[in-house]
């Protein structure tokens, strides 16, 4: 653990140093800073991953004084054989692509061009594994020409040199033999300034790790293998990473869709950091509702924190077509006259998820808590269908402000096609958690003990006073299909036994107090009348 903390500290220092370089060259808080920081960090990671893999294959290279120079001495055939022997998920690099090589030649002419050309060549030669695809099938580039973001061309060589010098100072190699869990912390630190709730058309939300862990541990309480995991609004992939860690990276394949290019690039980086490179070809940048790539694919596990308010007025009319209506059985929300009102697009995502589940599929979906009690409309139709089909495993209502980016109260809906209608667990966890301050916002944080209690209570289907109830289909129908635990809690009235003498004493006390109030009231009435008689018009 101490070694992990030391490693995390050094890695955060690297990220801060890269941000400092950007600031020194006028790119601090610039729109392109995100691309530079994340792409340079990814280049560093791939570089060290390649070095580590080669040394595992060729142990005699472990102590090489100049690694890139030794590789250059390989014959073309020997180098090709070495590359072929590596795992398919390992990046394919040439000696001249390595940071150590660029560090040595950093004083050469046009170094910025050499730096950009290196990244472009790495992109081309690793496109099959590391590129994110769009709905049309087009692949993005792994790296941009980063020095071109410096408007003053005379500073580009110096900028590239500054980046390489920061990358050369530190190595990830010693950490690759360990579990990757600590990279969740690194990833969150890396993108903390760039992954914000931007609202509007492309709202992005960062799901708290506690919520992600609870969802994963409830969905997968026992070991599974060979499963497909999907998030139709993946964002940077927090939910998918927790699910993959719970299942085991080698036991699952990740699929995702998201309309945001930025989010798709974040997810790619997250997959690389978490040993899930094999799933990168399954990341699709698309509009999941209007242009779904995986419409005919069924998934074993689906996790989602869909956007609650997202403008879909541009394509709502298209969703009325017969092909789409089959997916949206409960209906398509209307576009409000004022766009400040809710767009309710999350209702489309819930229906899409129900459509995408395999015959034994399970899902966990973050929804606004209002969804679980709405008396009519699309919300109620969806809840009715879940009960009719016997797909509702349970619901957890989370504490207020558990998301730092939104004050909306949220619940987590758990679906299971193998669930039954006799043992549905509804949980009200709204009173749990501790309030902390994050910047200008207040956020509720669950303790590890509270997380464990939620998961254990839910998975065991335990009824605990003021926390959880276990109900059946008939009871839910009687409550107008409400999924709120609070509506099923017993109302308890406490009775206290007292003697006749104690009862008489209490009654005497009440009578005395009441008489005193009457006397005080009469005195006030007389004073008011006296004051009114003394009023004169002037």
TORMARKE-840595 format. One record per residue (C-alpha): residue number from 0; residue in three letters; y, x, z. Coordinates in pm, whole numbers. Example, Ala and Ser with C-alpha at 12.3 -4.5 7.8 and 13.67 -1.06 7.14 Angstrom:
<guti 0,'ALA',<-450,1230,780>> <guti 1,'SER',<-106,1367,714>> 
//
This chain:
<guti 0,'UNK',<0,0,0>> <guti 1,'UNK',<241,283,86>> <guti 2,'UNK',<168,442,-251>> <guti 3,'UNK',<239,110,-425>> <guti 4,'UNK',<572,75,-246>> <guti 5,'UNK',<667,430,-346>> <guti 6,'UNK',<571,358,-705>> <guti 7,'UNK',<768,31,-712>> <guti 8,'UNK',<1073,209,-569>> <guti 9,'UNK',<1058,481,-836>> <guti 10,'UNK',<1012,222,-1112>> <guti 11,'UNK',<1310,21,-991>> <guti 12,'UNK',<1509,345,-993>> <guti 13,'UNK',<1409,393,-1356>> <guti 14,'UNK',<1529,43,-1444>> <guti 15,'UNK',<1857,101,-1261>> <guti 16,'UNK',<1902,432,-1443>> <guti 17,'UNK',<1852,263,-1781>> <guti 18,'UNK',<2109,-1,-1688>> <guti 19,'UNK',<2345,277,-1582>> <guti 20,'UNK',<2307,442,-1923>> <guti 21,'UNK',<2394,112,-2091>> <guti 22,'UNK',<2699,73,-1868>> <guti 23,'UNK',<2814,428,-1943>> <guti 24,'UNK',<2811,348,-2314>> <guti 25,'UNK',<2993,17,-2287>> <guti 26,'UNK',<2689,-210,-2292>> <guti 27,'UNK',<2685,-324,-1929>> <guti 28,'UNK',<2652,-704,-1924>> <guti 29,'UNK',<2660,-698,-2303>> <guti 30,'UNK',<2445,-952,-2485>> <guti 31,'UNK',<2230,-670,-2624>> <guti 32,'UNK',<2167,-502,-2289>> <guti 33,'UNK',<1861,-724,-2234>> <guti 34,'UNK',<1699,-601,-2556>> <guti 35,'UNK',<1771,-237,-2480>> <guti 36,'UNK',<1645,-240,-2121>> <guti 37,'UNK',<1328,-438,-2183>> <guti 38,'UNK',<1237,-263,-2508>> <guti 39,'UNK',<1297,89,-2374>> <guti 40,'UNK',<1094,0,-2065>> <guti 41,'UNK',<814,-132,-2289>> <guti 42,'UNK',<825,187,-2500>> <guti 43,'UNK',<791,393,-2183>> <guti 44,'UNK',<497,185,-2063>> <guti 45,'UNK',<315,203,-2397>> <guti 46,'UNK',<376,577,-2417>> <guti 47,'UNK',<223,637,-2074>> <guti 48,'UNK',<-61,391,-2138>> <guti 49,'UNK',<-153,583,-2452>> <guti 50,'UNK',<-138,919,-2275>> <guti 51,'UNK',<-358,788,-1994>> <guti 52,'UNK',<-617,642,-2235>> <guti 53,'UNK',<-636,964,-2440>> <guti 54,'UNK',<-686,1172,-2125>> <guti 55,'UNK',<-965,939,-2016>> <guti 56,'UNK',<-1132,995,-2353>> <guti 57,'UNK',<-1052,1370,-2359>> <guti 58,'UNK',<-1045,1492,-1995>> <guti 59,'UNK',<-972,1846,-2111>> <guti 60,'UNK',<-622,1728,-2211>> <guti 61,'UNK',<-533,1619,-1858>> <guti 62,'UNK',<-378,1952,-1768>> <guti 63,'UNK',<-221,2028,-2106>> <guti 64,'UNK',<123,2181,-2057>> <guti 65,'UNK',<267,2010,-2364>> <guti 66,'UNK',<60,1703,-2442>> <guti 67,'UNK',<223,1612,-2773>> <guti 68,'UNK',<193,1969,-2906>> <guti 69,'UNK',<-180,1980,-2826>> <guti 70,'UNK',<-232,1651,-3011>> <guti 71,'UNK',<-47,1789,-3312>> <guti 72,'UNK',<-308,2064,-3337>> <guti 73,'UNK',<-584,1807,-3397>> <guti 74,'UNK',<-708,1784,-3753>> <guti 75,'UNK',<-638,1457,-3932>> <guti 76,'UNK',<-1004,1351,-3904>> <guti 77,'UNK',<-1031,1444,-3535>> <guti 78,'UNK',<-716,1254,-3453>> <guti 79,'UNK',<-838,951,-3645>> <guti 80,'UNK',<-1169,963,-3456>> <guti 81,'UNK',<-979,984,-3127>> <guti 82,'UNK',<-768,678,-3212>> <guti 83,'UNK',<-1077,482,-3320>> <guti 84,'UNK',<-1245,556,-2988>> <guti 85,'UNK',<-967,389,-2787>> <guti 86,'UNK',<-979,31,-2664>> <guti 87,'UNK',<-822,-209,-2921>> <guti 88,'UNK',<-555,-306,-2669>> <guti 89,'UNK',<-429,52,-2636>> <guti 90,'UNK',<-120,123,-2852>> <guti 91,'UNK',<-175,347,-3152>> <guti 92,'UNK',<74,636,-3134>> <guti 93,'UNK',<115,964,-3318>> <guti 94,'UNK',<215,1290,-3147>> <guti 95,'UNK',<567,1260,-3287>> <guti 96,'UNK',<600,914,-3130>> <guti 97,'UNK',<565,1042,-2775>> <guti 98,'UNK',<855,1071,-2533>> <guti 99,'UNK',<762,1432,-2460>> <guti 100,'UNK',<810,1517,-2829>> <guti 101,'UNK',<1148,1340,-2848>> <guti 102,'UNK',<1254,1515,-2529>> <guti 103,'UNK',<1188,1855,-2690>> <guti 104,'UNK',<1380,1776,-3012>> <guti 105,'UNK',<1666,1580,-2855>> <guti 106,'UNK',<1929,1833,-2969>> <guti 107,'UNK',<1836,1805,-3335>> <guti 108,'UNK',<2074,1650,-3588>> <guti 109,'UNK',<2075,1270,-3625>> <guti 110,'UNK',<1867,1228,-3311>> <guti 111,'UNK',<1966,861,-3285>> <guti 112,'UNK',<1812,799,-3629>> <guti 113,'UNK',<1496,984,-3523>> <guti 114,'UNK',<1480,772,-3208>> <guti 115,'UNK',<1521,444,-3402>> <guti 116,'UNK',<1276,554,-3673>> <guti 117,'UNK',<1018,634,-3406>> <guti 118,'UNK',<1041,287,-3255>> <guti 119,'UNK',<1024,127,-3600>> <guti 120,'UNK',<709,321,-3691>> <guti 121,'UNK',<546,222,-3362>> <guti 122,'UNK',<632,-143,-3438>> <guti 123,'UNK',<477,-128,-3784>> <guti 124,'UNK',<158,47,-3678>> <guti 125,'UNK',<99,-184,-3381>> <guti 126,'UNK',<211,-514,-3530>> <guti 127,'UNK',<-136,-674,-3529>> <guti 128,'UNK',<-174,-647,-3151>> <guti 129,'UNK',<179,-641,-3015>> <guti 130,'UNK',<384,-876,-3235>> <guti 131,'UNK',<488,-1227,-3135>> <guti 132,'UNK',<439,-1487,-3409>> <guti 133,'UNK',<655,-1785,-3494>> <guti 134,'UNK',<535,-2129,-3604>> <guti 135,'UNK',<564,-2021,-3968>> <guti 136,'UNK',<334,-1724,-3907>> <guti 137,'UNK',<607,-1462,-3937>> <guti 138,'UNK',<578,-1172,-3693>> <guti 139,'UNK',<868,-1026,-3500>> <guti 140,'UNK',<933,-656,-3464>> <guti 141,'UNK',<820,-489,-3145>> <guti 142,'UNK',<1139,-283,-3125>> <guti 143,'UNK',<1491,-315,-3265>> <guti 144,'UNK',<1700,-21,-3382>> <guti 145,'UNK',<1848,19,-3037>> <guti 146,'UNK',<2115,281,-3103>> <guti 147,'UNK',<2279,49,-3357>> <guti 148,'UNK',<2406,-160,-3066>> <guti 149,'UNK',<2650,127,-2998>> <guti 150,'UNK',<2951,37,-3214>> <guti 151,'UNK',<3089,392,-3209>> <guti 152,'UNK',<2844,582,-3430>> <guti 153,'UNK',<2960,917,-3290>> <guti 154,'UNK',<2809,822,-2953>> <guti 155,'UNK',<2466,714,-3076>> <guti 156,'UNK',<2298,1056,-3053>> <guti 157,'UNK',<2419,1099,-2695>> <guti 158,'UNK',<2305,746,-2607>> <guti 159,'UNK',<1954,810,-2741>> <guti 160,'UNK',<1937,1143,-2555>> <guti 161,'UNK',<2043,979,-2230>> <guti 162,'UNK',<1766,718,-2263>> <guti 163,'UNK',<1497,977,-2340>> <guti 164,'UNK',<1601,1195,-2047>> <guti 165,'UNK',<1567,900,-1808>> <guti 166,'UNK',<1224,811,-1950>> <guti 167,'UNK',<1100,1170,-1928>> <guti 168,'UNK',<1166,1194,-1553>> <guti 169,'UNK',<894,951,-1443>> <guti 170,'UNK',<534,859,-1536>> <guti 171,'UNK',<324,545,-1494>> <guti 172,'UNK',<-2,729,-1560>> <guti 173,'UNK',<-118,768,-1200>> <guti 174,'UNK',<-96,394,-1145>> <guti 175,'UNK',<-322,274,-1425>> <guti 176,'UNK',<-641,308,-1223>> <guti 177,'UNK',<-515,50,-973>> <guti 178,'UNK',<-490,-328,-983>> <guti 179,'UNK',<-183,-453,-1170>> <guti 180,'UNK',<-59,-704,-912>> <guti 181,'UNK',<242,-491,-817>> <guti 182,'UNK',<379,-530,-1170>> <guti 183,'UNK',<479,-888,-1084>> <guti 184,'UNK',<743,-736,-858>> <guti 185,'UNK',<848,-486,-1124>> <guti 186,'UNK',<870,-753,-1393>> <guti 187,'UNK',<1082,-981,-1176>> <guti 188,'UNK',<1318,-692,-1098>> <guti 189,'UNK',<1333,-590,-1463>> <guti 190,'UNK',<1445,-931,-1590>> <guti 191,'UNK',<1633,-1066,-1287>> <guti 192,'UNK',<1971,-1037,-1460>> <guti 193,'UNK',<1849,-1192,-1785>> <guti 194,'UNK',<1617,-1482,-1696>> <guti 195,'UNK',<1859,-1751,-1584>> <guti 196,'UNK',<1893,-2127,-1611>> <guti 197,'UNK',<2115,-2142,-1914>> <guti 198,'UNK',<2091,-2519,-1959>> <guti 199,'UNK',<2167,-2682,-2293>> <guti 200,'UNK',<1917,-2652,-2574>> <guti 201,'UNK',<1717,-2356,-2446>> <guti 202,'UNK',<1692,-2397,-2071>> <guti 203,'UNK',<1480,-2130,-1903>> <guti 204,'UNK',<1352,-2156,-1549>> <guti 205,'UNK',<1191,-1896,-1333>> <guti 206,'UNK',<902,-2048,-1136>> <guti 207,'UNK',<879,-1912,-778>> <guti 208,'UNK',<569,-1700,-720>> <guti 209,'UNK',<467,-1919,-424>> <guti 210,'UNK',<449,-2228,-645>> <guti 211,'UNK',<264,-2033,-914>> <guti 212,'UNK',<8,-1902,-662>> <guti 213,'UNK',<-50,-2246,-512>> <guti 214,'UNK',<-108,-2396,-858>> <guti 215,'UNK',<-352,-2120,-956>> <guti 216,'UNK',<-551,-2124,-631>> <guti 217,'UNK',<-591,-2501,-642>> <guti 218,'UNK',<-690,-2504,-1009>> <guti 219,'UNK',<-943,-2221,-973>> <guti 220,'UNK',<-1102,-2219,-625>> <guti 221,'UNK',<-1430,-2074,-762>> <guti 222,'UNK',<-1503,-1796,-1018>> <guti 223,'UNK',<-1501,-1894,-1387>> <guti 224,'UNK',<-1550,-1700,-1710>> <guti 225,'UNK',<-1464,-1728,-2076>> <guti 226,'UNK',<-1191,-1990,-2036>> <guti 227,'UNK',<-880,-2072,-2237>> <guti 228,'UNK',<-550,-2094,-2046>> <guti 229,'UNK',<-237,-2249,-2193>> <guti 230,'UNK',<128,-2308,-2112>> <guti 231,'UNK',<326,-2518,-2363>> <guti 232,'UNK',<661,-2409,-2213>> <guti 233,'UNK',<566,-2062,-2097>> <guti 234,'UNK',<904,-1902,-2035>> <guti 235,'UNK',<847,-1548,-1907>> <guti 236,'UNK',<489,-1633,-1806>> <guti 237,'UNK',<493,-1650,-1425>> <guti 238,'UNK',<249,-1942,-1415>> <guti 239,'UNK',<15,-1787,-1670>> <guti 240,'UNK',<11,-1452,-1490>> <guti 241,'UNK',<-83,-1612,-1158>> <guti 242,'UNK',<-355,-1813,-1327>> <guti 243,'UNK',<-491,-1506,-1508>> <guti 244,'UNK',<-497,-1301,-1187>> <guti 245,'UNK',<-682,-1582,-1009>> <guti 246,'UNK',<-943,-1606,-1285>> <guti 247,'UNK',<-956,-1235,-1372>> <guti 248,'UNK',<-785,-1086,-1677>> <guti 249,'UNK',<-1116,-1017,-1852>> <guti 250,'UNK',<-1244,-1369,-1790>> <guti 251,'UNK',<-971,-1563,-1972>> <guti 252,'UNK',<-763,-1576,-2287>> <guti 253,'UNK',<-397,-1672,-2269>> <guti 254,'UNK',<-223,-1907,-2514>> <guti 255,'UNK',<142,-2005,-2504>> <guti 256,'UNK',<425,-2171,-2689>> <guti 257,'UNK',<799,-2157,-2619>> <guti 258,'UNK',<1108,-2225,-2827>> <guti 259,'UNK',<1298,-1923,-2692>> <guti 260,'UNK',<1263,-1583,-2859>> <guti 261,'UNK',<1390,-1419,-2542>> <guti 262,'UNK',<1124,-1590,-2332>> <guti 263,'UNK',<853,-1499,-2583>> <guti 264,'UNK',<953,-1133,-2566>> <guti 265,'UNK',<954,-1148,-2186>> <guti 266,'UNK',<606,-1298,-2191>> <guti 267,'UNK',<483,-1023,-2423>> <guti 268,'UNK',<614,-762,-2181>> <guti 269,'UNK',<452,-949,-1891>> <guti 270,'UNK',<115,-955,-2070>> <guti 271,'UNK',<137,-582,-2141>> <guti 272,'UNK',<220,-503,-1779>> <guti 273,'UNK',<-64,-723,-1654>> <guti 274,'UNK',<-348,-590,-1868>> <guti 275,'UNK',<-353,-897,-2094>> <guti 276,'UNK',<-254,-729,-2420>> <guti 277,'UNK',<-547,-896,-2598>> <guti 278,'UNK',<-364,-1231,-2565>> <guti 279,'UNK',<-34,-1124,-2726>> <guti 280,'UNK',<-136,-1260,-3072>> <guti 281,'UNK',<-164,-1603,-2907>> <guti 282,'UNK',<206,-1611,-2808>> <guti 283,'UNK',<385,-1844,-3047>> <guti 284,'UNK',<760,-1893,-3069>> <guti 285,'UNK',<795,-2256,-3167>> <guti 286,'UNK',<914,-2601,-3067>> <guti 287,'UNK',<602,-2723,-2886>> <guti 288,'UNK',<694,-3090,-2907>> <guti 289,'UNK',<807,-3103,-3272>> <guti 290,'UNK',<603,-2817,-3423>> <guti 291,'UNK',<299,-2752,-3202>> <guti 292,'UNK',<77,-2465,-3315>> <guti 293,'UNK',<-217,-2556,-3091>> <guti 294,'UNK',<-219,-2932,-3149>> <guti 295,'UNK',<-590,-2937,-3232>> <guti 296,'UNK',<-693,-2678,-2973>> <guti 297,'UNK',<-832,-2791,-2636>> <guti 298,'UNK',<-786,-2585,-2320>> <guti 299,'UNK',<-979,-2545,-1996>> <guti 300,'UNK',<-667,-2479,-1787>> <guti 301,'UNK',<-306,-2575,-1851>> <guti 302,'UNK',<-9,-2483,-1633>> <guti 303,'UNK',<347,-2585,-1703>> <guti 304,'UNK',<695,-2602,-1558>> <guti 305,'UNK',<847,-2795,-1848>> <guti 306,'UNK',<1223,-2835,-1897>> <guti 307,'UNK',<1349,-3145,-1718>> <guti 308,'UNK',<1672,-3174,-1918>> <guti 309,'UNK',<1663,-3049,-2274>> <guti 310,'UNK',<1844,-3190,-2576>> <guti 311,'UNK',<1584,-3313,-2827>> <guti 312,'UNK',<1816,-3546,-3020>> <guti 313,'UNK',<1782,-3330,-3334>> <guti 314,'UNK',<1415,-3416,-3377>> <guti 315,'UNK',<1358,-3736,-3179>> <guti 316,'UNK',<1337,-3955,-3492>> <guti 317,'UNK',<1057,-3736,-3629>> <guti 318,'UNK',<854,-3803,-3314>> <guti 319,'UNK',<840,-4174,-3404>> <guti 320,'UNK',<603,-4097,-3693>> <guti 321,'UNK',<242,-4212,-3664>> <guti 322,'UNK',<107,-3859,-3632>> <guti 323,'UNK',<319,-3798,-3324>> <guti 324,'UNK',<277,-4145,-3173>> <guti 325,'UNK',<-92,-4077,-3114>> <guti 326,'UNK',<4,-3794,-2883>> <guti 327,'UNK',<286,-3978,-2707>> <guti 328,'UNK',<91,-4287,-2599>> <guti 329,'UNK',<339,-4386,-2327>> <guti 330,'UNK',<643,-4366,-2551>> <guti 331,'UNK',<930,-4136,-2646>> <guti 332,'UNK',<1237,-4128,-2419>> <guti 333,'UNK',<1563,-4252,-2566>> <guti 334,'UNK',<1856,-4019,-2610>> <guti 335,'UNK',<2125,-4120,-2356>> <guti 336,'UNK',<2475,-4204,-2474>> <guti 337,'UNK',<2609,-3929,-2252>> <guti 338,'UNK',<2423,-3600,-2286>> <guti 339,'UNK',<2510,-3522,-1926>> <guti 340,'UNK',<2237,-3768,-1835>> <guti 341,'UNK',<1871,-3671,-1825>> <guti 342,'UNK',<1695,-3619,-2157>> <guti 343,'UNK',<1357,-3674,-1988>> <guti 344,'UNK',<1183,-3437,-2230>> <guti 345,'UNK',<937,-3343,-1955>> <guti 346,'UNK',<767,-3681,-2018>> <guti 347,'UNK',<678,-3558,-2367>> <guti 348,'UNK',<534,-3238,-2223>> <guti 349,'UNK',<313,-3429,-1976>> <guti 350,'UNK',<171,-3639,-2261>> <guti 351,'UNK',<125,-3327,-2475>> <guti 352,'UNK',<-68,-3161,-2191>> <guti 353,'UNK',<-293,-3465,-2146>> <guti 354,'UNK',<-365,-3449,-2519>> <guti 355,'UNK',<-446,-3077,-2500>> <guti 356,'UNK',<-706,-3083,-2219>> <guti 357,'UNK',<-1068,-3007,-2299>> <guti 358,'UNK',<-1342,-3245,-2180>> <guti 359,'UNK',<-1362,-3056,-1850>> <guti 360,'UNK',<-997,-2950,-1854>> <guti 361,'UNK',<-762,-2918,-1558>> <guti 362,'UNK',<-384,-2896,-1543>> <guti 363,'UNK',<-103,-2835,-1295>> <guti 364,'UNK',<244,-2959,-1398>> <guti 365,'UNK',<578,-2926,-1219>> <guti 366,'UNK',<764,-3259,-1240>> <guti 367,'UNK',<1083,-3400,-1087>> <guti 368,'UNK',<976,-3591,-776>> <guti 369,'UNK',<1136,-3907,-917>> <guti 370,'UNK',<849,-3920,-1168>> <guti 371,'UNK',<591,-4000,-900>> <guti 372,'UNK',<766,-4317,-778>> <guti 373,'UNK',<947,-4460,-1085>> <guti 374,'UNK',<888,-4836,-1086>> <guti 375,'UNK',<871,-4881,-1463>> <guti 376,'UNK',<910,-4710,-1799>> <guti 377,'UNK',<727,-4415,-1950>> <guti 378,'UNK',<678,-4257,-1607>> <guti 379,'UNK',<476,-4553,-1479>> <guti 380,'UNK',<274,-4582,-1803>> <guti 381,'UNK',<167,-4218,-1770>> <guti 382,'UNK',<68,-4268,-1405>> <guti 383,'UNK',<-129,-4581,-1495>> <guti 384,'UNK',<-318,-4390,-1767>> <guti 385,'UNK',<-406,-4109,-1526>> <guti 386,'UNK',<-552,-4358,-1278>> <guti 387,'UNK',<-729,-4565,-1548>> <guti 388,'UNK',<-890,-4249,-1691>> <guti 389,'UNK',<-972,-4109,-1347>> <guti 390,'UNK',<-786,-3784,-1423>> <guti 391,'UNK',<-559,-3757,-1118>> <guti 392,'UNK',<-684,-3501,-870>> <guti 393,'UNK',<-372,-3510,-654>> <guti 394,'UNK',<0,-3445,-609>> <guti 395,'UNK',<202,-3209,-388>> <guti 396,'UNK',<568,-3287,-317>> <guti 397,'UNK',<741,-2953,-263>> <guti 398,'UNK',<1031,-2867,-28>> <guti 399,'UNK',<1387,-2916,-154>> <guti 400,'UNK',<1551,-2610,-316>> <guti 401,'UNK',<1224,-2426,-368>> <guti 402,'UNK',<1370,-2337,-709>> <guti 403,'UNK',<1684,-2126,-672>> <guti 404,'UNK',<1811,-2234,-1016>> <guti 405,'UNK',<1800,-2611,-960>> <guti 406,'UNK',<1847,-2848,-669>> <guti 407,'UNK',<1610,-3105,-822>> <guti 408,'UNK',<1328,-3203,-588>> <guti 409,'UNK',<997,-3123,-753>> <guti 410,'UNK',<633,-3218,-717>> <guti 411,'UNK',<322,-3065,-871>> <guti 412,'UNK',<86,-3296,-1054>> <guti 413,'UNK',<-282,-3187,-1064>> <guti 414,'UNK',<-500,-3332,-1339>> <guti 415,'UNK',<-876,-3294,-1372>> <guti 416,'UNK',<-1085,-3475,-1631>> <guti 417,'UNK',<-1380,-3451,-1393>> <guti 418,'UNK',<-1188,-3596,-1096>> <guti 419,'UNK',<-1277,-3933,-943>> <guti 420,'UNK',<-1070,-4233,-842>> <guti 421,'UNK',<-1200,-4247,-485>> <guti 422,'UNK',<-1070,-3919,-341>> <guti 423,'UNK',<-716,-3855,-463>> <guti 424,'UNK',<-514,-3632,-231>> <guti 425,'UNK',<-140,-3685,-197>> <guti 426,'UNK',<56,-3427,1>> <guti 427,'UNK',<412,-3422,133>> <guti 428,'UNK',<502,-3055,189>> <guti 429,'UNK',<877,-3128,187>> <guti 430,'UNK',<918,-3040,555>> <guti 431,'UNK',<761,-2695,517>> <guti 432,'UNK',<936,-2366,439>> <guti 433,'UNK',<1226,-2157,562>> <guti 434,'UNK',<1577,-2167,415>> <guti 435,'UNK',<1720,-1839,287>> <guti 436,'UNK',<2030,-1755,86>> <guti 437,'UNK',<2002,-1603,-263>> <guti 438,'UNK',<2347,-1515,-393>> <guti 439,'UNK',<2547,-1837,-390>> <guti 440,'UNK',<2239,-2058,-371>> <guti 441,'UNK',<2019,-2164,-84>> <guti 442,'UNK',<1647,-2157,-145>> <guti 443,'UNK',<1345,-2271,54>> <guti 444,'UNK',<1065,-2015,87>> <guti 445,'UNK',<712,-2097,198>> <guti 446,'UNK',<544,-1856,440>> <guti 447,'UNK',<201,-1713,347>> <guti 448,'UNK',<49,-1929,623>> <guti 449,'UNK',<208,-2242,475>> <guti 450,'UNK',<86,-2153,126>> <guti 451,'UNK',<-267,-2110,261>> <guti 452,'UNK',<-248,-2440,451>> <guti 453,'UNK',<-137,-2629,139>> <guti 454,'UNK',<-415,-2482,-74>> <guti 455,'UNK',<-689,-2529,188>> <guti 456,'UNK',<-585,-2886,272>> <guti 457,'UNK',<-568,-2983,-95>> <guti 458,'UNK',<-897,-2824,-199>> <guti 459,'UNK',<-1083,-2969,101>> <guti 460,'UNK',<-917,-3309,48>> <guti 461,'UNK',<-821,-3335,413>> <guti 462,'UNK',<-601,-3608,558>> <guti 463,'UNK',<-354,-3452,805>> <guti 464,'UNK',<-94,-3655,989>> <guti 465,'UNK',<251,-3641,823>> <guti 466,'UNK',<119,-3395,561>> <guti 467,'UNK',<-156,-3546,346>> <guti 468,'UNK',<-355,-3861,272>> <guti 469,'UNK',<-669,-3925,70>> <guti 470,'UNK',<-647,-4251,-126>> <guti 471,'UNK',<-840,-4437,-396>> <guti 472,'UNK',<-757,-4622,-717>> <guti 473,'UNK',<-725,-4961,-549>> <guti 474,'UNK',<-476,-4833,-292>> <guti 475,'UNK',<-263,-4667,-563>> <guti 476,'UNK',<-264,-4985,-774>> <guti 477,'UNK',<-145,-5182,-470>> <guti 478,'UNK',<154,-4944,-437>> <guti 479,'UNK',<261,-4993,-802>> <guti 480,'UNK',<91,-4664,-894>> <guti 481,'UNK',<308,-4458,-661>> <guti 482,'UNK',<193,-4097,-617>> <guti 483,'UNK',<417,-4036,-313>> <guti 484,'UNK',<223,-3944,0>> <guti 485,'UNK',<492,-4088,226>> <guti 486,'UNK',<423,-4441,104>> <guti 487,'UNK',<65,-4417,230>> <guti 488,'UNK',<131,-4268,575>> <guti 489,'UNK',<50,-4502,863>> <guti 490,'UNK',<348,-4639,1053>> <guti 491,'UNK',<276,-4567,1419>> <guti 492,'UNK',<441,-4741,1715>> <guti 493,'UNK',<404,-4574,2049>> <guti 494,'UNK',<337,-4798,2350>> <guti 495,'UNK',<403,-4689,2709>> <guti 496,'UNK',<232,-4864,3002>> <guti 497,'UNK',<467,-4949,3291>> <guti 498,'UNK',<424,-5146,3615>> <guti 499,'UNK',<588,-5491,3672>> <guti 500,'UNK',<829,-5328,3917>> <guti 501,'UNK',<933,-5066,3658>> <guti 502,'UNK',<979,-5338,3397>> <guti 503,'UNK',<1202,-5544,3633>> <guti 504,'UNK',<1412,-5238,3716>> <guti 505,'UNK',<1467,-5163,3343>> <guti 506,'UNK',<1572,-5526,3283>> <guti 507,'UNK',<1817,-5514,3578>> <guti 508,'UNK',<1965,-5191,3438>> <guti 509,'UNK',<2007,-5349,3096>> <guti 510,'UNK',<2173,-5659,3249>> <guti 511,'UNK',<2415,-5449,3455>> <guti 512,'UNK',<2509,-5237,3156>> <guti 513,'UNK',<2554,-5543,2934>> <guti 514,'UNK',<2780,-5712,3195>> <guti 515,'UNK',<2996,-5401,3213>> <guti 516,'UNK',<3036,-5401,2833>> <guti 517,'UNK',<3135,-5771,2838>> <guti 518,'UNK',<3398,-5703,3108>> <guti 519,'UNK',<3539,-5408,2908>> <guti 520,'UNK',<3549,-5623,2597>> <guti 521,'UNK',<3741,-5903,2769>> <guti 522,'UNK',<3998,-5655,2900>> <guti 523,'UNK',<4048,-5519,2547>> <guti 524,'UNK',<4095,-5871,2407>> <guti 525,'UNK',<4367,-5944,2663>> <guti 526,'UNK',<4547,-5616,2590>> <guti 527,'UNK',<4542,-5682,2215>> <guti 528,'UNK',<4688,-6033,2263>> <guti 529,'UNK',<4960,-5891,2489>> <guti 530,'UNK',<5055,-5631,2227>> <guti 531,'UNK',<5066,-5892,1950>> <guti 532,'UNK',<5308,-6114,2148>> <guti 533,'UNK',<5545,-5822,2193>> <guti 534,'UNK',<5582,-5757,1820>> <guti 535,'UNK',<5926,-5848,1672>> <guti 536,'UNK',<6063,-5854,1314>> <guti 537,'UNK',<6351,-5615,1260>> 
//
